[in-house]
Amino acid sequence: MYQGFVKRADLVYGQADGKELLLDLYVPLNPIRQVQLIVYVHGGGWAGLDRHWCPYAMRMLAQEYAVASIDYRLIHQAPFPACLHDCKAAVRWLRANAAAYGYDPERIGAWGDSAGGHLVAMLGLTAGVADLEGDSGTPGISSAVQAVCNYYGPADLERLPGYPADPPWGGEPCWWQRFLGADPAVDPDVARRASPVTYASRKAAPMLIVHGDKDTTVLLSQSVALYEALWQAGADVQLHVVHGGDHLSYEHRVTDLPWLTGEVDQLVDAFFYRTLRCR
């Protein structure tokens, strides 16, 4: 029976640009089974929010998963791939310290929404890609994750509406250049390098993609493109379309179709059970 959890706040998982990189770790108390870890990566357009935005994965504690919610550098601090470097550094640190905190280092999942969905997809697709690994965190430890739950993350940046002339989500005119570290109109390869579809392969971590068909912030076509690329490569991938779901609404539980929330929760539960707990 679930007995609550212990929170380890403000754990330092690495250093970047002279500043500490932090995460919060939640571990079930007195578990009756081996504990697997889910790393949560927040959304916010790569430009906002922090590790305290972790409403979705917290319910997994009652199922005796540990949950880590991480900070990463935002675009006003450093361009891509800094945000991905930080996510990988967090996974390395969490894997290296698994015994100290009581979870399995070989069964780590990643879950993220929106920009966080993009980053967890990249975690599942780019393990071992040298220029995307970074040098922070714990050297010599794998950054691979064994499962990815991607909530409506951008997957093919070149196909986002208005790219590259118009910034997404009402951002400033130089937004893309700040995020990618170069002008995509001059060097289109920078967007391909930051796009999950570029790395689709049979070796990808199992991935569950969830996307609403009324999402006007990140279009459903982004997730369809990633699903098709992974399916054609022979990867383990599922795409669940939330009918009537827009960006965030079905997770905030304000949708006018409340049954969808339970359906999505059950799908996520079954996915992590299959990919992490039953391996």
C-alpha positions, 0 to 999 in steps of 0.5 A: 500500500502506498505510504507517501514519498520523500522529496529531495529538493534542490539536488545539484546534477551539474554545472553550466555557465558557472551556475548549478543545475538543479532537480527535485527528486521524489521517491516512494516510501517503503515500496513493495517492489523495485522502483523505476524512475521517471524524469519529467521535463517541463514545457514553456516554449524552451523559454519559461517555467522550471522544475516546479512545473511537474503536475502530470507525473506526480501521480505516478508516485502512488504506483511506486515510481520515483519522479525527478523534475529537472531544470534546464537552460532556457533560450535567454541563457544559452541556445540549443543544444544547451537545453538537451545537454542539461537533460542528458546530464540530469539522466547521467547523474540520476543513473549514477546516484540510483543506489543512493536514492533507491531506484533502478538505474537500468530502467529510466523513463522520460516524460515531457509536455510541449517543449519538454515533449521535444526534449524527451523525444530527443533523449530517446532518439540521440543517446550517444550522439557526441555533439548532443551529449554535452560535458556536464553531469557525471562523465562516463555514464549513459544518458539513454532512457528506456521509455519516452512519453511525449505530450505534443512536442514539436518534432520537425521544426522546419514544418512549424507554421511560419518557420523561419520568418515568423517566431512561434507563439508570439515570440520576438522576431529573433526568437528562432536565431536565439533558440537555434544559435544561428539564423535558420534562413542562412543555415537550414541545417540548424533546424534539422539538427534540433528536430526529433524526426532527424534521428528516427531509427529502429534503435529509438527508445519505446515512445508514446506520443499523445496529441490533441486534434484541436491543438493550434499551438503545436499542430497534430501533424508534428506528432504524426510526422514523428510517429510515421518516421519511427514506424517506418524505421521499425521502432516501438512507437504509439500515437494516441490522438485526443479527440477534442483536445487542445494544447494542455486542456485535457491535462488541466482537466478543464476539457469538456470531454472529461472521460479523455483524462482517464483514458490518457492516464490509463494509456500512460500507465500501461505504457510505463508498466510495459516498458519499465516495469515488465522489462 
